[in-house]
Amino acid sequence: MALVAGVDSSTQSTKIVVCDISTGKIVRSARAPHPDGTEVAASKWWSAYQQAAATPGLMDDVVALSVGGQQHGMVTLDEAGELVRDALLWNDNRSAGDAVDLIGELGGGAAWADAVGSVPVASMTVSKIRWLARVEPELAATTASVVLPHDWLTWQLGGRTFSPVTDRGDASGTCYFDATANEYRQDLVRLAFGRDLELPRVAGPSEIVGYTPDGIAIAPGTGDNMAGGLGLGVRGGEAVVSLGTSGTAFTRSSRQTHEPTGTVAGFADATGEFLPLVCTLNGARNLVATAQLLGVSLEQLSHLALSAPAGSEGVSFLPYLEGERTPPLPDAQGELVGLTLRNMKPANIARAAVEGVLWSLAYGVQVLREQTGGINKITLTGGASQSPAVRQIANAVFGLPIAVTDTFESVAVGAARQAAWAVTGEMPDWPVPFMSEHLPSAEDEAAAAELNQRYAALLESHFLSQ
């Protein structure tokens, strides 16, 4: 049995899955943790990979592997290829002001969207290189190259025997790569950093870019969202909503989006097409915080939420406990709105937390629909999708059919699928493990319409109009 491996190098950990190349079945897996924080030494990712890969027998008979890595992070290298400083991760917001400055310097969000499909926010690499040039000019002066987390790990896997490479999916998250023309925009690098940088070669989506010292073929790898799209088999007309530490909503498109407000990032996918995506910072941790506020477990929070009516009797939760990326509100704070003596109940607060977190993604799906055409189905995945409350309330927030995946390492499996494609020359057709499907009732559709109207008005009045 031929095997391929997929690596998910996420914010929290390195996960490796080994899959049957024919069926996609996971036959072995391992993981190792990453350090906490939004600024991490890239060498820690390599140490975590080595720790996980050292699991006895894990990599036996593996013929190819690929890396799906957290997007946007800034990994700086000097002329010798050595690390200049710790990597800034996607969730590091210190460059929020730099993003605002860059938007103005190019002539506004529409100018950026026209150029590269996305508008800079703090998470994107272009904002981080501006921060480096502005705040740490001595380190900036020694920086010859900037690569992304998956690029750096792929380079280590090959023993640095080839030059750093990336793929168009992950490169499209830098805000200095034009995924329609498939070329870097060094003019935008110069705008942000003051001079050109050496950037990794953009490999083809099914290219073998090198080999490990043990002779395992290495595929190009990609960003975590693009790998997740491969693992979930995302198609046009459907949206994947992933609810974990953060939240994402994305679909597949044959053309790049150029949405000028920055709500939709016009990313490329890992196949040669595009992956318009909305990302929110506030996911499952909002539910954890609500459970702590109410003094209950997550299981009890789910029961409480399901005991309240749709709409939470008018209680609304604006889920911006960590600021927000989409819409770009880095300094926003969460709010409980609409409390009265009649509705101030634990059950309503619990349900409002679930509705608010899901609504922030439904808001993104609506903008995706406007940019790409009809979206008529949601695939719900991620750790928080295993909550009964999240699964059942989703219909009353999205007003669409919902298919919920089982617990599934979609990023690692997607990376393995890319590795299989590279080594065989054909994209394999692997099944997605769905747990349940939920069709919206007429009441769900009415509740979703009311909720969307209410929350959109609150967003406008509390944040966007200020």
C-alpha positions in Angstrom: 0.0 0.0 0.0 1.5 3.3 -1.1 1.2 6.1 1.5 1.5 9.9 1.4 1.8 12.3 4.4 0.2 15.6 5.0 1.6 18.1 7.5 -0.6 20.8 9.2 1.8 23.3 10.8 -0.8 25.5 12.5 -0.6 28.2 15.2 -0.9 25.6 18.0 0.8 22.4 16.7 2.3 20.3 14.0 0.0 17.5 13.0 1.1 14.7 10.5 -1.4 12.3 9.0 -0.3 9.4 6.8 -3.0 8.4 4.2 -3.6 5.6 1.8 -2.9 7.1 -1.6 -5.8 5.4 -3.2 -8.6 5.9 -0.6 -7.4 8.8 1.5 -7.9 6.7 4.7 -5.8 7.9 7.5 -3.6 5.0 8.7 -1.3 6.8 11.1 -1.0 10.2 12.7 1.1 12.1 15.3 1.4 15.6 16.6 3.6 17.9 18.7 2.8 21.3 20.2 4.1 24.8 19.2 4.9 27.5 21.7 2.1 30.0 22.6 2.2 33.5 21.4 1.9 35.6 18.3 5.7 35.8 17.8 7.5 32.5 17.6 10.9 31.2 16.5 10.5 29.4 13.2 13.0 26.8 14.5 10.3 25.6 16.9 8.1 24.5 14.0 11.0 22.3 12.7 11.5 20.9 16.2 7.8 20.1 16.5 7.9 18.4 13.0 10.9 16.3 14.0 9.3 15.3 17.3 6.0 14.2 15.6 7.8 12.5 12.7 10.0 10.5 15.1 6.9 8.5 16.2 7.9 4.9 15.6 6.8 3.7 12.2 5.0 6.9 11.3 6.8 7.6 8.0 7.3 4.0 6.9 6.5 3.5 3.2 5.6 7.2 2.7 6.4 8.2 -0.9 5.5 11.9 -0.8 4.5 14.6 1.6 3.3 18.2 1.6 2.9 21.0 4.1 -0.2 23.0 4.9 0.9 26.0 7.0 -0.6 28.9 8.8 -0.9 31.8 6.4 0.6 35.3 6.3 3.3 34.9 8.9 6.6 36.8 8.3 9.7 34.7 8.4 12.8 36.8 7.8 16.1 35.4 6.4 19.5 37.0 6.0 21.9 36.6 3.0 23.0 33.2 4.4 19.4 32.0 4.8 19.6 32.2 8.6 16.6 33.5 10.6 16.9 37.2 11.4 14.2 37.4 14.1 11.3 35.4 15.5 8.4 35.1 13.0 5.3 37.3 13.4 2.2 35.1 13.1 -1.0 35.9 11.3 -2.8 36.8 14.6 -0.2 39.4 15.6 -2.0 42.7 15.4 0.9 45.1 16.1 1.0 46.1 12.4 -2.7 47.2 12.3 -1.7 50.9 11.9 0.8 49.9 9.2 -2.0 48.3 7.2 -4.0 51.5 7.4 -1.1 53.5 6.2 -0.4 51.2 3.3 -4.0 51.4 2.2 -3.9 55.2 2.1 -0.5 55.3 0.4 -1.7 53.2 -2.6 -4.9 55.2 -2.9 -7.4 53.2 -0.9 -8.8 49.7 -0.6 -10.1 49.5 -4.1 -6.5 50.1 -5.4 -5.2 47.2 -3.4 -8.1 45.0 -4.4 -7.5 45.8 -8.0 -3.8 45.1 -7.7 -3.8 41.8 -5.7 -7.4 40.9 -4.9 -7.1 41.8 -1.2 -6.9 44.8 1.1 -4.1 44.8 3.7 -5.0 44.1 7.3 -2.7 43.5 10.3 -2.5 39.7 9.6 -1.1 40.0 6.0 2.6 39.8 5.4 2.8 43.2 3.6 1.7 45.0 6.8 4.3 43.0 8.8 7.2 43.9 6.6 6.2 47.6 6.9 6.2 47.2 10.6 9.6 45.6 10.5 11.1 48.4 8.4 9.5 51.1 10.6 10.1 49.7 14.1 13.2 47.5 13.7 15.2 49.1 10.9 18.5 47.4 12.0 16.9 44.0 11.6 15.2 45.1 8.4 18.6 46.1 7.0 19.9 42.5 7.5 16.8 40.9 6.0 17.4 39.7 2.4 14.4 37.4 2.0 10.9 36.9 3.5 9.2 33.6 3.3 6.0 32.2 4.7 5.7 29.5 7.5 4.9 26.7 5.1 7.7 27.8 2.7 10.3 27.7 5.5 9.2 24.3 6.8 9.2 22.8 3.2 12.8 24.1 2.8 13.9 22.4 6.0 12.3 19.2 4.9 14.4 19.2 1.8 17.6 19.8 3.8 17.9 23.2 2.1 19.1 21.5 -1.0 16.8 23.7 -3.2 15.9 27.3 -3.0 12.8 28.3 -0.9 9.6 27.7 -2.8 5.9 28.6 -2.2 2.7 28.1 -4.1 0.3 30.6 -5.5 -2.3 29.9 -2.8 -0.2 30.8 0.1 1.6 33.6 -1.8 -1.8 35.2 -2.5 -2.1 35.9 1.2 1.0 38.2 1.3 -0.8 41.1 -0.4 2.2 41.5 -2.7 1.4 38.6 -5.1 -1.0 39.0 -8.1 -2.6 35.6 -8.4 -4.3 36.5 -11.7 -1.0 37.3 -13.4 0.8 34.8 -11.2 3.6 37.2 -10.4 5.0 39.1 -7.4 4.5 42.9 -7.2 7.9 44.1 -6.1 6.5 47.6 -6.4 4.3 46.8 -3.4 7.2 45.3 -1.6 9.1 48.5 -2.1 6.1 50.6 -1.0 6.0 48.6 2.3 9.7 47.8 2.9 11.6 50.5 1.0 13.5 48.1 -1.3 13.1 44.8 -3.1 13.2 41.5 -1.2 14.2 38.0 -2.5 11.0 36.0 -2.5 10.4 32.3 -2.9 9.8 30.7 -6.3 6.1 30.0 -7.0 5.9 26.3 -7.8 3.1 24.7 -9.8 0.3 23.1 -7.8 1.3 19.5 -8.5 5.1 20.0 -8.9 7.6 17.9 -7.0 9.9 20.6 -5.6 12.5 18.3 -4.1 13.2 15.3 -1.8 13.8 14.7 1.8 17.2 13.2 2.8 15.3 9.9 3.0 14.1 10.2 -0.6 10.5 11.2 0.0 9.1 13.4 -2.7 8.1 16.9 -1.5 5.1 18.7 -3.1 4.9 22.5 -3.0 2.6 22.7 0.0 0.2 25.6 0.5 -1.6 27.8 3.1 -3.8 26.1 5.7 -7.0 27.4 4.2 -6.1 26.2 0.7 -5.1 22.8 2.1 -8.4 22.7 4.0 -10.2 23.4 0.7 -8.4 20.4 -0.8 -9.3 18.2 2.1 -12.9 19.2 2.1 -13.3 19.2 -1.7 -14.7 22.7 -1.8 -16.7 23.5 -4.9 -18.3 26.6 -6.5 -21.8 27.3 -5.2 -21.0 25.9 -1.8 -19.2 27.6 1.1 -17.0 25.9 3.8 -17.5 27.5 7.2 -14.7 26.4 9.6 -15.1 27.3 13.3 -12.1 26.8 15.4 -9.9 29.3 17.3 -10.7 31.7 14.4 -13.4 31.4 11.9 -13.3 31.2 8.1 -15.8 31.0 5.3 -14.6 30.3 1.7 -15.7 29.0 -1.6 -14.1 28.1 -4.9 -14.2 30.3 -7.9 -12.8 30.3 -11.4 -11.9 34.0 -11.1 -10.3 36.2 -8.5 -12.4 38.5 -6.5 -11.5 42.2 -6.0 -13.7 43.2 -3.1 -12.7 46.8 -2.1 -13.7 46.8 1.6 -11.4 44.0 2.6 -14.2 41.8 3.8 -13.3 39.1 1.2 -9.7 38.2 0.6 -9.2 37.3 -3.1 -6.9 34.3 -2.5 -5.8 31.7 -4.9 -6.5 28.1 -4.1 -4.1 25.1 -4.4 -5.3 23.9 -7.7 -4.8 26.8 -10.1 -8.2 28.5 -9.4 -9.3 30.9 -6.6 -10.4 30.7 -3.0 -12.3 33.9 -2.0 -12.2 33.9 1.8 -13.5 35.7 4.8 -11.6 35.3 8.1 -12.7 36.3 11.6 -10.5 36.3 14.7 -13.3 35.4 17.0 -14.3 31.8 17.0 -14.5 29.1 19.6 -12.8 31.1 22.3 -15.8 33.3 22.5 -17.9 30.3 23.5 -15.3 29.3 26.1 -15.4 32.8 27.5 -19.2 32.7 27.6 -19.2 29.4 29.4 -16.8 30.8 32.0 -19.0 33.9 32.4 -22.0 31.7 33.1 -20.1 29.3 35.3 -20.9 26.3 33.1 -19.1 23.7 31.0 -19.1 23.8 27.3 -21.6 20.9 27.2 -23.9 22.8 29.6 -23.5 26.0 27.5 -24.8 24.0 24.5 -27.8 22.7 26.5 -28.5 26.3 27.7 -28.3 27.7 24.2 -30.7 25.1 22.7 -33.2 25.8 25.5 -33.6 29.5 24.3 -35.7 30.5 21.3 -34.2 31.6 18.0 -33.1 35.2 18.3 -32.4 34.9 22.0 -35.5 37.0 22.8 -33.7 40.1 21.5 -30.3 39.6 23.2 -27.4 40.1 20.7 -23.7 39.4 21.2 -21.2 41.2 19.0 -18.3 38.8 19.2 -15.3 41.0 19.0 -13.6 40.0 22.2 -10.2 40.0 20.4 -10.8 42.8 18.1 -11.7 41.7 14.6 -10.1 41.1 11.2 -13.3 41.0 9.1 -14.5 43.6 9.1 -11.2 45.2 10.0 -11.8 46.4 13.6 -8.6 45.6 15.5 -9.5 47.8 18.5 -13.2 46.7 18.8 -14.5 45.0 21.9 -17.3 42.6 22.4 -20.8 43.8 23.4 -24.0 42.2 24.9 -26.8 44.3 23.5 -30.6 44.4 24.1 -30.7 43.2 27.7 -33.9 43.7 29.6 -35.4 42.4 32.8 -37.5 40.0 30.7 -34.7 38.5 28.5 -31.6 38.7 30.8 -31.4 34.9 31.2 -28.4 32.5 31.1 -30.1 30.6 28.2 -30.5 33.8 26.1 -26.9 34.9 26.7 -25.7 31.4 25.8 -27.6 31.3 22.6 -26.7 34.9 21.7 -23.0 33.9 22.0 -23.5 31.0 19.5 -25.7 33.2 17.2 -23.2 36.0 17.3 -20.1 33.9 16.4 -22.0 32.2 13.6 -23.5 35.5 12.4 -20.0 37.0 11.9 -19.4 34.2 9.5 -22.8 34.4 7.9 -22.1 38.1 7.3 -19.0 36.9 5.4 -20.9 34.3 3.4 -23.3 37.0 2.3 -20.4 39.1 0.9 -19.0 36.0 -0.7 -22.4 35.4 -2.4 -22.3 39.0 -3.7 -18.8 38.5 -5.1 -19.1 35.0 -6.6 -22.8 34.3 -7.2 -25.2 31.9 -5.5 -24.1 29.9 -2.4 -26.7 27.3 -1.7 -25.1 25.0 0.8 -22.7 25.2 3.8 -20.2 22.7 4.9 -19.6 23.2 8.6 -16.3 22.0 10.0 -13.8 22.8 12.7 -13.6 21.9 16.4 -16.6 24.0 17.5 -18.8 22.4 14.9 -19.0 19.3 17.1 -21.1 21.3 19.6 -24.8 20.3 19.3 -25.8 24.0 19.7 -23.5 25.2 16.9 -24.8 22.4 14.6 -28.5 23.0 15.3 -28.4 26.8 15.5 -26.5 27.2 12.3 -29.6 26.6 10.2 -31.3 29.6 11.9 -28.3 31.8 11.3 -27.4 30.9 7.7 -30.9 29.9 6.5 -29.2 27.3 4.2 -28.7 23.5 4.2 -25.9 22.6 6.5 -23.6 19.5 6.1 -21.4 18.9 9.2 -18.2 17.0 9.0 -17.0 14.5 11.5 -13.9 15.4 13.5 -11.5 15.8 10.5 -7.9 17.0 10.0 -8.9 18.7 6.8 -5.7 20.7 6.4 -3.4 17.8 6.9 -5.5 15.5 4.7 -5.6 18.3 2.1 -1.8 18.5 2.2 -1.6 14.7 1.8 -4.0 14.9 -1.2 -1.7 17.4 -2.8 1.2 15.1 -2.2 -0.7 12.3 -3.9 -1.4 14.5 -6.8 2.2 15.4 -7.2 3.5 11.8 -7.1 0.8 10.3 -9.3 0.0 13.2 -11.7 -3.7 12.9 -10.9 -5.8 14.6 -8.2 -7.3 11.7 -6.1 -11.0 11.6 -5.3 -11.1 11.1 -1.6 -14.3 11.1 0.4 -15.2 13.7 3.1 -16.4 12.2 6.4 -19.8 13.9 6.9 -21.5 13.4 10.3 -25.0 14.9 9.7 -27.0 17.1 7.4 -29.6 19.7 8.5 -32.2 21.3 6.2 -33.6 24.7 7.3 -37.3 25.0 8.1 -39.4 28.0 7.1 -38.9 29.2 10.7 -35.1 28.9 10.4 -35.2 30.9 7.2 -37.3 33.6 8.9 -35.0 33.6 11.9 -31.9 33.9 9.8 -33.4 36.9 7.9 -34.3 38.7 11.2 -30.9 37.9 12.8 -29.0 39.2 9.8 -31.0 42.4 9.7 -30.5 43.0 13.5 -26.8 42.3 13.6 -26.0 44.2 10.4 -27.7 47.3 12.0 -25.8 46.8 15.2 -22.5 46.5 13.3 -23.2 49.7 11.4 -24.3 51.7 14.3 -21.8 50.5 16.9 -18.6 50.3 14.8 -18.8 51.1 11.1 -20.4 54.5 11.4 -17.9 55.7 14.0 
